[in-house]
């Protein structure tokens, strides 16, 4: 028995001695080290089914297998739309501002389509031709950027036609310019003042001008902003008049982007809770009925703020992201739900102001 086991024991001892005395494996060469990651990258990834099968057999999750139900890392980039913007950008912008997507869309469109009425201040040191040059260039810049404008000739015609109505309706409560701006539905009216200068040197004619632009809200006559600007010096070889016209034209083109930027930024902040409309109700019955109407209306708009009121007339500022027609519809719904005002009717609508008679 011992003789039969002796060869086997000798073979096992020789194998153990070979393993213990064998030198350690040589370190891979730099080239091999560099090739290893590339080879690992080139290795085809195991399919999900194969990884799952290996997990069931061995009980170990394969390395590199995605964890089930794990949310993306906090620093992972958000999904983007095909144009490179965030896929949820409009919804997130609306949520951040507290507006519904429909309200945000209306507000963005409103700011892109503001209606401007430009006038030259009475007493400005420019003749009629220079005045028309300034206004024509200013309206050209506005129209090119997609804004609506009130043309100068349209303004003059309305001033002549509406003067008697203005005196009877508005009187001393507002200027004729503000009245016309409201009547024509302007969002901003810009009053330009200009002081031109000209000179002659060595047979050449030079011109420049100082501009001041004041921007007003036609609904309230509140100043939205003011911009001052000095034009570059223009030169002409024909006349001082040509030099001045060149300076006025170029100066207006340079000034208009600042007017647009400043007025848009102010209105964006001012109307963040809705476009402001003035609501006037004539022959209001009593304070209790007016209070009930205000509550009924508030549920359909962004906000309602009481304004100056007389014994037989109530004024409110109403904020909503909608047109004057939307406000009119909301008012009629509120009137129908207010006992004592069911027979209210519209007297007139002008710009961002609407007047009702309570029907009493």
Secondary structure as the mmCIF struct_conf table of DSSP 4:
data_model
#
loop_
_struct_conf.conf_type_id
_struct_conf.id
_struct_conf.beg_label_comp_id
_struct_conf.beg_label_asym_id
_struct_conf.beg_label_seq_id
_struct_conf.end_label_comp_id
_struct_conf.end_label_asym_id
_struct_conf.end_label_seq_id
HELX_RH_AL_P HELX_RH_AL_P1 UNK A 2 UNK A 21
BEND BEND1 UNK A 22 UNK A 22
HELX_LH_PP_P HELX_LH_PP_P1 UNK A 23 UNK A 29
HELX_RH_AL_P HELX_RH_AL_P2 UNK A 30 UNK A 42
BEND BEND2 UNK A 43 UNK A 43
HELX_LH_PP_P HELX_LH_PP_P2 UNK A 44 UNK A 47
HELX_RH_AL_P HELX_RH_AL_P3 UNK A 48 UNK A 58
BEND BEND3 UNK A 59 UNK A 60
HELX_LH_PP_P HELX_LH_PP_P3 UNK A 61 UNK A 62
TURN_TY1_P TURN_TY1_P1 UNK A 63 UNK A 64
HELX_LH_PP_P HELX_LH_PP_P4 UNK A 65 UNK A 67
TURN_TY1_P TURN_TY1_P2 UNK A 68 UNK A 69
HELX_LH_PP_P HELX_LH_PP_P5 UNK A 70 UNK A 73
TURN_TY1_P TURN_TY1_P3 UNK A 74 UNK A 75
BEND BEND4 UNK A 76 UNK A 76
HELX_LH_PP_P HELX_LH_PP_P6 UNK A 77 UNK A 79
STRN STRN1 UNK A 80 UNK A 80
TURN_TY1_P TURN_TY1_P4 UNK A 82 UNK A 83
BEND BEND5 UNK A 84 UNK A 85
STRN STRN2 UNK A 86 UNK A 86
TURN_TY1_P TURN_TY1_P5 UNK A 87 UNK A 88
HELX_RH_AL_P HELX_RH_AL_P4 UNK A 89 UNK A 97
TURN_TY1_P TURN_TY1_P6 UNK A 98 UNK A 98
HELX_RH_AL_P HELX_RH_AL_P5 UNK A 101 UNK A 112
TURN_TY1_P TURN_TY1_P7 UNK A 113 UNK A 113
STRN STRN3 UNK A 115 UNK A 120
HELX_LH_PP_P HELX_LH_PP_P7 UNK A 121 UNK A 121
TURN_TY1_P TURN_TY1_P8 UNK A 122 UNK A 123
BEND BEND6 UNK A 125 UNK A 125
HELX_RH_AL_P HELX_RH_AL_P6 UNK A 128 UNK A 144
TURN_TY1_P TURN_TY1_P9 UNK A 145 UNK A 146
STRN STRN4 UNK A 148 UNK A 150
HELX_RH_AL_P HELX_RH_AL_P7 UNK A 152 UNK A 161
BEND BEND7 UNK A 162 UNK A 162
HELX_RH_AL_P HELX_RH_AL_P8 UNK A 163 UNK A 169
TURN_TY1_P TURN_TY1_P10 UNK A 170 UNK A 172
BEND BEND8 UNK A 173 UNK A 174
HELX_RH_AL_P HELX_RH_AL_P9 UNK A 176 UNK A 183
TURN_TY1_P TURN_TY1_P11 UNK A 184 UNK A 185
BEND BEND9 UNK A 187 UNK A 187
STRN STRN5 UNK A 188 UNK A 201
TURN_TY1_P TURN_TY1_P12 UNK A 202 UNK A 203
STRN STRN6 UNK A 204 UNK A 216
TURN_TY1_P TURN_TY1_P13 UNK A 218 UNK A 220
STRN STRN7 UNK A 223 UNK A 230
HELX_LH_PP_P HELX_LH_PP_P8 UNK A 231 UNK A 233
STRN STRN8 UNK A 234 UNK A 236
BEND BEND10 UNK A 237 UNK A 238
HELX_RH_AL_P HELX_RH_AL_P10 UNK A 240 UNK A 270
TURN_TY1_P TURN_TY1_P14 UNK A 271 UNK A 273
STRN STRN9 UNK A 275 UNK A 282
BEND BEND11 UNK A 283 UNK A 283
HELX_RH_AL_P HELX_RH_AL_P11 UNK A 287 UNK A 298
TURN_TY1_P TURN_TY1_P15 UNK A 299 UNK A 300
BEND BEND12 UNK A 301 UNK A 302
STRN STRN10 UNK A 303 UNK A 306
STRN STRN11 UNK A 310 UNK A 310
TURN_TY1_P TURN_TY1_P16 UNK A 311 UNK A 312
STRN STRN12 UNK A 313 UNK A 320
BEND BEND13 UNK A 321 UNK A 322
HELX_RH_AL_P HELX_RH_AL_P12 UNK A 324 UNK A 336
TURN_TY1_P TURN_TY1_P17 UNK A 337 UNK A 337
BEND BEND14 UNK A 338 UNK A 338
TURN_TY1_P TURN_TY1_P18 UNK A 339 UNK A 340
TURN_TY1_P TURN_TY1_P19 UNK A 342 UNK A 343
STRN STRN13 UNK A 345 UNK A 350
TURN_TY1_P TURN_TY1_P20 UNK A 351 UNK A 352
STRN STRN14 UNK A 353 UNK A 357
#
